[in-house]
Amino acid sequence: MSEKIMKKSRVLIALLLGTVMIAALTMWGCGGSGGTSGYVDPSATTTKSAAIIDAATLKGWIDEGKLNAPFGSRDRVVVVSYSTLADWTATAKGHIPGAVRLDKDKTEVAKDRIEGLALATTMMPDGPMMDGIIQRLGIDANTTIVFTIPKAAGSDINNQAVAFWNFRYWGFSRDRLKILNGGDDAWDFAGLALATDAVEKYTASTYSVSKNAALKDVVRFSIGEMIATVDALIATPVLKADVQMIDVRGTTISPYLTNALRATNNVTYLNEHLNGEATRNFVYPTKDVALSRLASIAVKDGTTDVFASPTKRTVVMCGSSTNAAPTFVLFDAVLNVAEGYIGMYDGSSGQWNNYNTDRLALAFPSASTTAVTQRNAWSFNVYTSPTNPKAITSNRAQGAFASTTKTAVSIWAVFFPILAPSHVDMNQIENIDKAYMAPVTTPTGGTSGGGTPGGC
């Protein structure tokens, strides 16, 4: 790929490099809708609701005939439950009548993909995977998607949030994505019946993510972008006034990204269950309560108690992204922050910790100055000054790397020479996904790979 093809103009990365590109926040889909032109119909009522909805709101839409309405209907609704088939049919669990199932048995919220130097697990689904999902679930350009989970689903609130994030990244309008607060527990608590029939009544669509206006890559961080973020914060500490990284793996976890704030757990700010019943699902707070919790529940900055900001540009992470997803939803759907002010690093520590100096040295054993400089460019153990490649200025990680094994070195793909994290070819996931969203135009004006993308 030509060096003339520049890295994406991500708002956070642009800020860290000293170039404030506020205009980029509204460049998606002519004003930030992120769907096709006309994807958000002004006559649609579902788009006017908040992103976090209650059972009464969903029941009202169903009573109005919006659930699984014919394709082309202006305001049709599809209820998507992240569930196993066993839970779907269990008397103690069940599902909302008319819902469709995002298959937990097949883990339809993540995919193993090559990024950086190696294969990474539980990353963003690719375009063909997303198309297969949305077509099977009967989603088209006019569909409002309501994500739910079974009763007493516990940690599945994470995957409910991951599904929301996946659709955001793939260009679906924030106005068209909803989360049923409390999942099926909310439906049950409202006195509404749950079904247990095994037959899933899918009406397949032919819609493709390539018809959305643009990839919302601003909500996702690659390994290269995380290295750039960490390096910028180390080199220019004043940037911490505008940028924060939040790791939800706990306050004592080690190692963690230098300058990352550590929250107690994945539900630090979602610390209540539906109706206060511990056996029911967690629920998202209102905006006012969320702001209050951000201001009163401390997180760790090193050894110091601080409070996360609702207004800084934020990236959230955990072990493999799933636990961080509810915090993404809190900022995106509850606080409704501007585009570009919340993103998630799906590689998280599972990917980051593989970029260890010892492992890189085993994979690339040359002791030449070039090889060492290349290894340091990727290693989380060190940060090499871009103005003086021989000067190691600070570690990219706080704490010691706990692993004593080096078996994971076998995952590394061999690049010679190793490309730097900032090289355009090292952002493979988003490059591939952008290409899927913008098929190559043929000489006759047609397109390949899924039709003409929507837009202005």
N, C-alpha and C positions, 0 to 999 in steps of 0.2 A: 504494500500500500504506500502511495506517495507521501513523502514528508510534508507536501503542501496541504494534505488533508489534516486540518487542525483538530485538536482535542475539543470535545464539546464545551460550550460556554456555560458550564454549570455556575449558578449564581454564587454558591459557597466557595468553590474553587477560585472563581474570578476574584472574589473578595480577598481570599488568602493570598493571591498573587498581586494584590494591590489595585485591581481594576474592578470598580463597582459597576455592575451591569444591571441596574434595576429594571431596565426595559425587558430583560429576559424573562422576568417573572410573569409577563402577560403575553408572551409570544406564542403560547401554545393554543392552536385552534382559534386564532383571532379573538383573544380576550380571556384565554385560560380555561375554556370548557374542556379541551382535550378530546372531544368527540368529533364526529363528522360534522360538516356544515349542516345545521338544522337538527343535530343530534339531540339538543335540549329544546324541545318544542315549548314555546311560551304558553301554550294552552294546557300543558301537562300539569297536573296537580301534585303528582308524586315528587317532582323535582323541587317543589317549593317547601318540602318538609326538611327538617334537620337530618343530618346523616345518621344520627342515633335515634331510632324510633322505638315506640312501645307497642305492645300487642294490640291496643285499641286502634292505633293508626293503621297497622297492617290489616286488622279485621275490617276496618272501614273500606280499605282499598279492595279487599276480597268481595265485600258486599256490593261494591260498585261494579263488579264484574271485570276488574282489572287483572286478576290472577290468571296467567296463562291465556290471556286474550289473544285473538287471532293476530298473526304477524302483520305488521303495518299499522296496528292500533296505536294511537298517539301516546297512550299512557299505560302500556301493558306492564305487568309485574311478574317476575319469576322469583320464587323463594328457593334459595340454595342452602341446603343443610350439609355441613361437613360431618359425615357420619359413616360408620361401618354398616354393612348390611344387617349384622346381628342387632345393633342398636336400633336400626330403622324399623325392624319388625318386633322388637321386644315390648312386652306389655308395660314394663317399667320405664321405657324410653319412648319409642314410637317416633312420629314425625307429624308436622303440620299437614293437614290434608291438601293435596295439590302441590306440595313441595317436590323438588328434585334433589338428587343426591350428588354432591361432590364427594368422590369416593375416597374415604379415609383408608380403606383396605389397600388402595393403590398409591396412597400419599400424593394426591393430585394437587399439591400446593407448591411443589419444589422439584428440581431436577439437578442431577449431577452434570456439571459443565466445565469445560476448560476455561480457566481465567488466569492471567499472569503466567506463572511458570508451570502450572500443573492442573490436574483435575481437582475441582472443588465440589464438595457435597452440599446438598440442600440449597442450591442457588435458584435464582429466578427462572421460572419455566420459560422455554423458548416459544417462538411464534407458532410452529405446528402443534405443540402441546396445548397452547392456549386456544387455538382454533378448534382442536378436537373437543376441548371441554365446552366452550361456549356454543358450539354447534349441537353437541349432544344434549346440553341443558336447555336448548331452545331460546337462546339469547339473540336478539337482533338490535338494530340501531335505536329502536324506541323502547327498549326494555329497561325498567328500573329493577335492579338486582338487590334483593334483601338476603343478607348472609345470616344464617342461624346455626346453632349447634344443638345436640340433644340435651335433654334434661340431665342435670348433675354431671355435666361433661368435664368438669374440672379444668385441666390445663388446655382443653380444646378451645378456650377463649383465645389462645395464642394463634391457632390455625384459622379461626374465624377472622382474626385480624390480618393474618398473612394473606388470606384470599382477597380481602379488601385491598391490600397493598399491591398484590399481583395485578388486579384489574386497574388500579390507579396507574401503575407503571406502563401498562399496555394501552393507555390512552383513553380509557373510559372516563366520562365526565364525573367529577366528584358529586355533582347533583343527582346522578343516576345510581350511586352506590350507597346502600343503607346497611346498617347493622341492627338487628333486632336485639335490643338491650336485655341481656339475661337469657337469650336464646329461647329454646322451647320451654324452659321453666317459666318465662314470662307469659307465654301462651297458656300454659297449664294453670298458672296462678290466676290468670284472668277468667278461669272457669271454662275455657274453650277446649274442645275435644281434640285428642291426638289420634292419628290413625296408625295401624300396624300392618297394613297390607304390604305384601312383598313386591307387588308389581309397581315398577316405577314408570309413571306415565309421561315419558319424554316425547316431546314433539320437536324433532330436530330442525335446526335452522341452517342456513348456508352462509351466515355472517362470518366475517374474518376481521381480526384485529387490524389488518392492513387497511381497512376502510376507515379506521379512526384517523384523526387529523395528524397526530404526532405521538411519538414515544415520549412518555413522561419520565425520561431518565433522570430528571432532577430529583426524584424521590428515591433513587438508588445510588449507592456508592460502591465502586469497584475497589479492588485491592490497590491499584495504582493511585486512585483518588484518595484513599485513606492514608497512604504513605505521604502524598503531597500535603494533606491536611495536617497530619502529625508534624511533619517537618516544618511547615509554616508556623504552627503554634509554638514550636520550640525556638525557631529562629526569631520570631516576632511575638513575644508574649502579650503585647498590647491587643493582639487580635482576639484574645480570650474575652474581651469586653463585648465582642459581637458574635462569637462562635462558641458552641459547647458540644462536647461529645458525651453521651450518657451510656454507660455500660450497666446492664441490669442483672449481672451475675452475682452480685453481693458486694458488701463493703470490704471483705477480706480477701477477695480473689486475687491471684497472682499467677502470671504477670498480667498487666493490663496496659492499654495504650497510654503513653505519657500524656498528661493533661486531661485524660478522660475522667468524668465524674462517675462515681460508682453508687448506684441505687441499691436498696436492700434486696429487691427481687422484681419479677416481671409485673407484679400488681401493686407496686409501691403506691401508685396514685389511684388504684382501683381497689381500695381496701375494704369493700363491703360487698356482701352477697345480696341477691334479690330478696327483698322483704326481711333482711337481716337473718335469714336462715342459712346456716353454714353448709347444709347439704345441697343448696341451689347454686347456680352459676354466679360468678362475679358480674357486676354491672358497672358501666361507665358513669361517672358523676356528671352533673350539669357543668356548664362552663364556669359558673361562679365558684362551685365547690372545687373544681379542678384547679382554678387559680389559687384558691385558698390553700389547697394541699401542696401545690408547688412552693408556696411561700412559707409553709410551716413544717414540711417533712424534709429533714436534712438528708443530703447525700454527701459522700466523701470526695474531697479534692485533696489527694494525698492523705494526710492525717487530719485535715481540717474539715469541720462540718460547714457546708455551704448549702445554698438553695438553688435549684435549677431555675432558669429563667423561662418565662413563656414567650419572650420576644426575640431571643437570640436565634440565629441560624443554628439548627440542631441536627445532629446525626446520632441515631440510636443503634445499639449493638448488644450482642449477648454471646452465646456459644455458637449458635448456628442460625441466627436471625429470628427464629420463631418466638422466643421469649421476649424479644424486643418489640414485636409487632403491636401489642396493646399500647405501648407508649407512643409508637408512631401514630396509631389511631387517635390517641388522646390529643396529640398536637394537631393532627390533620382534620379530624372529624368533630372533635369536641371544641377545641380552641379555634379551629378553622383558620389556622395561620396561613399567610400568603404563600403562593407557590414558590418553591425554592427555600423555604424556611424549615422544612422537615424532610429528612431522608433517612433511609435505613441501610446499614452495611450488612448484606446478607451473608458474606463470607464470615464475618465476625471472628471470634477467637479461634474457631475451628480451622479457619484458613490462615489467619494471622500468625498463629503459633507454629505453623509449618515453615514459616520464613525465618528459621533460626540459623544463626551463623554456623553452628556445627553441622547441621543438615545440609546447608548450602555448600559448605567446604567439602563434604563427602561426595556430593553430586558433582561439584566442579572443583577438583582437587588442585588445580594449578596454583602455585604460589606467586605467580607473576603479579606485578603491580596492577596490570589491567584486570586480571581475574579477581584479585582482592577488591578492587574498586567496584567491579561489577557485582560481586557478592554483597558488598556493603550497601549498594544501591537498593537492594531488596530486603536485607536483614532487619528484623525488628530490634535486634540487639544493639544496633548502632545507627547513628545518623551522620552521614558524611556531608560536610558543607558543600553546597553546589559551587561555591566560589573557590574552594580549595579541596579538591577531591581526596587529598591525603590527610586532611584534618578531620578526625572524628570528634564532633562537638558534643554530642549527647546521645543517650540511649533513647530509642523509640518506644521502649517499654519500661514500665516500673515493675520492680520485683524480679525475682530469679525465675528462670525457666525451669519448671519442676521436673520435666521428663528426663529420665536417665537413659532412655532407649533412643536409637537412631534408625529404627526400622522404617520409619515413614519416608526416609530419603528415597525409597524405591518409587514413590509417586511422582518424583520430579521428571518433567520432560526435559530433554537435553537441548539447550539452545547454545550455539557457539557462533559468535559471542552472545552472552546473555544480553538481551535487550533491556534497557532501563525501564523502570515502572512508568515513566511519562511517555514512552513510545506509543504511538497510536495503535500499533499492532498488539500491544499488551492489554488493551481494553476490549478483549475479544467478544465478551457477552453483549455489550451494548452496541458494538460495531455490527455484529450479526443481526441483532434485533432491529437496529435502525434500517438495515438493508431489507429486512422482511417487511418493515412498515412502509418502505418506499421502493416498490418494485421498479425494475429498470423499464423505461419507456421504449416501446418498439418504434421503428420508423413510421408506422402507420398511425401512431398516436395511441395504440393500445398499451397494455401493461402485461407484464408477466408476474406470476407469483401471487395472485389474489386480487387483482382489480385495481382500479384507480383509488388512491387514498382520498378520504374526504378532506376538506379544508376550506379556505376562504375563497 
